[in-house]
Amino acid sequence: MKTTNNILLLVALMFLSGSLAAQSKSDKLFDTFRNKPGVMYFAFSKNMNDAFNIDLDDEGKSVEGDLQEIRFMSYNPGKGELGVKEFCRKSSNLLPGAYKLVESDDSDDAKIWMLGNSKKAREFHVLISGDDATDMSFWISFYGDFKLKDLDGIKSISHEMASDN
C-alpha cells in the first residue's frame, strides 16, 4: 500500500510540474491586472507555424517565427485606480529578472522586454505608455519561437494594435 501511495504521489508531482512548466513566467503580469477597473484583456492562441513574418520594406528587415499566442491588455486611467505612470511602473516590475529590457524608446513611449538569447526568443512583451495622465497604456505580448532579426517589427505591430483601440 505504501508503494502504491508513493507511485501516485510521484505521478501527481510529474503532472503538476508539467503543467507549471507550460505556464509563462510573465503570467503574473496579466493575472494581477486582468479583472481590475480600467483594464481590458484578451488573448488569442493557436499554434501558427511561420505565421509571424513581418517585412519592413524600407530597410529590408524582418521578424520571423512560429506564433503561439498573443495577449493584449489595455489600461484606461480614467476608469482605473492607478495613474498611467504608476500602472506602467507596477506592471513592468512584475516581469521577472529573466526578461531583458532590449529597447526603451522615449520618442514613441515603447519598451520591449524579451525572454531568450541573442539568436532566438520565446516571448516579447511591449509596453506602450501614454504621455498625459489621461492617456491609455497597452501591453502586447507575443509568445512563440522567434528568430531575432529585427525588434522594430515587434514594436511596429504593437503600435498598430494599440492604435486600433
C-alpha positions as CSV (number, residue, x, y, z in Angstrom):
1,M,0.0,0.0,0.0
2,K,2.8,2.4,0.8
3,T,4.4,1.7,-2.6
4,T,1.1,2.5,-4.3
5,N,0.8,5.8,-2.5
6,N,4.4,6.7,-3.4
7,I,3.7,5.9,-7.1
8,L,0.5,8.0,-7.0
9,L,2.4,10.9,-5.4
10,L,5.2,10.6,-8.0
11,V,2.7,10.7,-10.8
12,A,0.8,13.6,-9.3
13,L,4.1,15.6,-9.0
14,M,5.0,14.8,-12.6
15,F,1.7,16.2,-13.8
16,L,1.9,19.2,-11.6
17,S,5.5,20.0,-12.7
18,G,4.5,19.6,-16.4
19,S,1.6,22.0,-16.1
20,L,3.7,24.5,-14.3
21,A,6.4,24.3,-16.9
22,A,3.8,25.2,-19.6
23,Q,3.0,28.5,-17.9
24,S,4.9,31.6,-18.7
25,K,6.8,33.5,-16.1
26,S,5.0,36.6,-17.3
27,D,1.6,35.2,-16.2
28,K,1.8,37.2,-13.0
29,L,1.7,40.5,-15.0
30,F,-1.6,39.6,-16.6
31,D,-3.1,37.8,-13.6
32,T,-2.5,40.8,-11.4
33,F,-4.4,43.3,-13.5
34,R,-6.8,41.1,-15.5
35,N,-10.1,41.9,-13.7
36,K,-9.2,45.3,-12.3
37,P,-11.1,48.5,-13.0
38,G,-9.9,50.2,-16.2
39,V,-8.3,47.1,-17.6
40,M,-9.3,45.3,-20.8
41,Y,-7.7,42.0,-21.5
42,F,-7.9,39.3,-24.2
43,A,-5.7,36.6,-25.6
44,F,-5.6,34.8,-28.9
45,S,-3.9,31.5,-29.0
46,K,-3.4,29.0,-31.8
47,N,-0.3,27.2,-32.9
48,M,0.5,29.0,-36.1
49,N,3.8,27.8,-37.7
50,D,5.6,30.5,-39.6
51,A,2.7,32.9,-39.0
52,F,4.9,35.7,-37.7
53,N,6.6,37.1,-40.7
54,I,6.8,40.9,-40.9
55,D,8.8,42.6,-43.7
56,L,9.8,46.1,-43.2
57,D,10.1,47.3,-46.8
58,D,12.1,50.5,-46.1
59,E,15.1,48.7,-44.5
60,G,14.8,45.1,-45.7
61,K,14.5,43.8,-42.2
62,S,12.1,41.1,-40.9
63,V,10.9,39.2,-37.9
64,E,10.1,35.6,-38.4
65,G,8.8,32.8,-36.2
66,D,6.1,30.4,-35.1
67,L,3.5,32.3,-33.2
68,Q,1.6,30.5,-30.5
69,E,-0.2,33.2,-28.5
70,I,-0.8,37.0,-28.4
71,R,-2.0,38.7,-25.2
72,F,-3.4,42.2,-25.2
73,M,-4.0,44.3,-22.1
74,S,-5.0,48.0,-22.1
75,Y,-5.3,50.3,-19.2
76,N,-7.6,53.3,-19.0
77,P,-6.6,55.6,-16.1
78,G,-10.0,57.4,-16.2
79,K,-11.7,54.1,-15.2
80,G,-8.9,52.6,-13.1
81,E,-7.4,53.2,-9.7
82,L,-3.8,54.0,-10.8
83,G,-2.3,56.8,-12.8
84,V,-0.6,56.0,-16.1
85,K,2.9,56.2,-14.8
86,E,2.1,54.2,-11.7
87,F,0.4,51.5,-13.8
88,C,3.4,51.3,-16.1
89,R,5.9,51.1,-13.2
90,K,3.9,48.5,-11.3
91,S,3.1,46.3,-14.3
92,S,6.7,46.3,-15.7
93,N,8.1,45.4,-12.2
94,L,6.0,42.2,-12.4
95,L,8.2,40.8,-15.2
96,P,10.9,38.5,-13.6
97,G,14.5,39.3,-14.0
98,A,14.9,36.7,-16.7
99,Y,13.2,39.1,-19.1
100,K,15.7,41.6,-20.7
101,L,14.7,45.1,-21.5
102,V,16.0,45.2,-25.1
103,E,14.6,48.5,-26.2
104,S,13.4,51.6,-24.4
105,D,12.5,54.4,-26.8
106,D,11.2,57.6,-25.3
107,S,10.3,59.1,-28.6
108,D,7.4,56.7,-29.1
109,D,6.9,55.6,-25.5
110,A,7.6,52.0,-26.2
111,K,9.6,49.5,-24.2
112,I,10.3,45.9,-25.3
113,W,11.2,43.0,-23.0
114,M,12.4,39.7,-24.3
115,L,12.8,36.2,-23.0
116,G,15.5,34.4,-24.9
117,N,19.1,34.9,-26.2
118,S,20.8,36.8,-29.0
119,K,19.5,34.5,-31.7
120,K,16.1,33.2,-30.6
121,A,13.3,34.4,-28.3
122,R,10.3,32.7,-26.8
123,E,8.5,35.8,-25.6
124,F,8.3,39.6,-26.4
125,H,6.4,42.0,-24.2
126,V,5.8,45.5,-25.4
127,L,4.6,48.3,-23.1
128,I,3.3,51.4,-24.9
129,S,2.6,54.1,-22.3
130,G,0.9,57.5,-22.7
131,D,2.4,60.9,-22.1
132,D,-0.5,62.5,-20.4
133,A,-2.3,61.4,-17.2
134,T,-5.4,60.6,-19.3
135,D,-3.7,58.5,-22.0
136,M,-4.2,54.8,-22.1
137,S,-1.4,52.3,-21.8
138,F,-1.0,49.0,-23.6
139,W,0.7,45.6,-23.1
140,I,1.0,43.5,-26.2
141,S,2.8,40.1,-25.6
142,F,3.9,37.7,-28.3
143,Y,4.6,34.0,-27.4
144,G,6.2,31.5,-29.7
145,D,9.6,30.6,-31.3
146,F,11.1,33.7,-32.9
147,K,14.3,34.3,-34.9
148,L,15.8,37.6,-33.9
149,K,16.4,39.7,-37.0
150,D,14.7,43.0,-36.0
151,L,13.0,44.4,-33.0
152,D,11.4,47.2,-34.9
153,G,8.9,44.8,-36.4
154,I,7.7,43.8,-33.0
155,K,7.3,47.4,-32.0
156,S,5.6,48.3,-35.2
157,I,2.9,45.6,-34.8
158,S,2.4,46.6,-31.2
159,H,1.8,50.3,-32.1
160,E,-0.7,49.2,-34.8
161,M,-2.6,47.0,-32.3
162,A,-2.7,49.8,-29.7
163,S,-3.8,52.5,-32.2
164,D,-6.8,50.3,-33.3
165,N,-8.3,50.7,-29.9
